[in-house]
């Protein structure tokens, strides 16, 4: 579904991502892990169209989208749930979700059907649909940002640090939702500093360091790689799948 071919991104004269090759197949959950400043968020912004590549090509469903604007990429099926949630604080929960579907030009009945689907997935948001987004807790805002991204009906959902700043119990709930989306067949590209959790759920993963891919493999392979354990997991790390009793 997504292929990056020798892609580099820069902020002015400073190159942040160097010659990255990356693939995401339909129905996969692919994780990108790495330390602060590794270029993970830059990579997602570039795929979303918020940065133009200085080199290489981005292909989505076989089409080169390297020079396609960000709003058109949403219409083509790429949706980003950004780091820090970035909800519209002075708009209601309901309005945030309606804005998420802006690119789709839905009828009133179609929009209501889409909202009902999100209320079912996020019942807390239905209870708070009239509240301003700024009055929600951090966990509720993350749910809102995720629901808003889903309102675009993406072919590819990109999640940037969905656990950031959340309590452990809320993180578990967020990742249960992400895992449910994966099981429903959603294609997901996930950036996450909690490498043990991300790789535990991922089909495949990439390790980014100073803007370069230094390792790639299945989630399980990376979890058991000594270099990944030493740098990101700790010697006694347990995976999300191990904790859930999965094989």
N, C-alpha and C positions, 0 to 999 in steps of 0.2 A: 504493500500500500504506500509506504514512504521509503524513499531512498535518498540519502545524502552522499554525494560523490565528491570527495576531496574538498569539502566545504570549509571556508575560513570566514570569520566575522571579526570586525574591528570597531572600536570606538575612536573615531578620528585616527590618529597615528598609532594608537595602542591596539595591537592584535590580541583578541581575547580567546579565539578558537582557531586552531590550526589544523587544516587538512584532515577533517573528520570524514570518515566513511561510516555510515550507519544505515541499518535497515529495520523496518517494522512491517511484519506481514499481517494480513487481515486476521483479526481475532486474537492477536497476541497482546500480552502485557509485557512491555519492555521497560526496564528500569535503567536510569542513568544515575550513578552514584559517584561521589567524590567529595573532597573537602571544600571549605569555603574558598571562593575565588577560582574554582576549577574550570568555570565556564559553563556550568550546567544550565543556569537560567538564561544565559546569553544564547545558548543553543536553542532552547524552546522559543525565545523571542524571535530568533532568526527564522525558525520554521513557521512561526505565526505571521511573519511578514513585518515585524516591527523593526527589524534590521535587514539590510540588504547584504548578501554575501559579497566579499571582496574577491573570492575565488570559488570555483566549483559550481555544482548544480544541485538543486533540490527538486526531486521528482515526486509527485503525489498522484497515485493511481495512473502512473505512466506518463504524466504530463509535466513538463518543466515549468515550475511555478516560481523560479528564482527571482523574477522581476514582477510578479503579481502582487498587487497591493494587499494589505492586511485584511481590509473589509471584504475583498473578493475571495480571499482564502477561506473566510468564514462561510461564505456562500458555497464554496466548493467542498466544504465538509471538514474543515479544521477548526477546532475550538480549544481555546486555552483558558484554563482555570489558573489565574496568576498567583505568584508568590505574594503573601500578605493580603490575599482575598480580594481587595480592591472592589468591594461592593459600592454601589451608589448610596452614600450614607443618608442623604436627605430625601431619598425616595423610599416608598414602602417596600416590603418584601414582595408583594404582588407586582408592583411596578418594575422592580429589578428583574423578575422573571419574564415579564412581558418584553422588556428591553432585550433579554437574551434571545428572544425569538424574532427580533426585528428584521433579520435578513431573509426570513422565510415568507413574509407577506401572507400570513394566515388569515382565514376568515374568523369571525367571532366564535363560531362553533368549534372550529379546529383549534383555536387558541385555548378555549375552555377545556377541551379534551387533553391538550398537552399539559395544562396546569394541573388537572386532576391526576395525571400520571406522576407529576412531581410531588403533589400532596401525599400520594400513596407511598412514595419512596421516602419522603421527608415529612412525616406527620407534624413535627414541631413547627415547621414552616407554615403549614396550613393554619395552625393555631395562632400564629403571629403574623398572618398575611397582611394585616392592616397596620402593623408597626413599622416605624422607620428603621431602616437597616442599621443605623448607628446605635439603636437601643438594644440590639441583639448581643448575646455573649459571643466570645471568640469562636466557639464551636459552632454556634448557630450561623454566624457569618460565613464560616467555611462551608457549611451545608448549603447556604444560599449561593455562594460563589460556584459550587459544584452544580447545583440545580440550574443556575442561570446558564452555565456552559452547556448543560444537557438540553436546554430549551432550543438550542440551535440544531438539534438532531445531528450531531457530528458523526462523520465516518471515522475520524481520528480525534480522540479526546486526550489533551495534554494537561497534565497536572504538575504544578510547580510547588513543591514543598507543602503538601496538604497537611502535614503534621505540625507545621511551624507554630510555636507558641501555645499549643493546646495541651490540656491535661491528659495523662495516660488513658483514662477511661474514654475520653472523647476521641482520642487517636484510634483506639480499638474500634469505636463505632464508625468512624470515617473509613477505616480500612475494610470493615465488613461491607460497607456500601461499595467500595471500589472493587472488592472481590466479587460481589454479586453482579456488578456491571460486567466484569470480565467473564463470568460464567454465562451471562446472557449473550456473549459474543461481541461485546464492545472492544474495539481496538484502542489500546491505551499506551501512551508514552508517559512515564512517570519519572520525575526528578524528586529525589528524596534523600535527606542527610541521614535518616535512620536506615542505614544500609541493610541491616539484618532483617528489618521488616519488609523493605522494598524487594530485596532479592528473594525473600521467602515466598512472596506472592508471584514473582515475575517468572515468565517463561524463559526470557533471556535478559541479559544485562550488559551494560558497558560501564567501564570505570574510566572516569575522566580525571586527568591531572594536568594542571597548568595549561588547560585548553586542548589537550591531546588525549585521544583514546589510547590507554596503555594496556587494557585487558578487555576481553569480551568472552562471553560464553553463556551457558544456561545459568539460570539463577542458582541452582544447586552447585554447579561447578565453581561459580564465583564465591559462594558462601564457604566452600571448603578450600579455597585457594589461600595458601599461607600468607601471601602478600596482602590480600584483601583483609584477612583476619587481623593481621598485625597493624594495618593502617587504619581500618575503619570499624572493625567489629570487636576486637579484644579476643583473647585466646579462649574465653569461655562463652562466647556468643551462642545464643540459641535462635533458631529461625522461627518465623511466624508459623510455618507449616509444621515444624517439629512440635511447637507448643500446642498446636491444634490436633496433633496425633496423626497427621497425614504421612503417607509413605514417601 
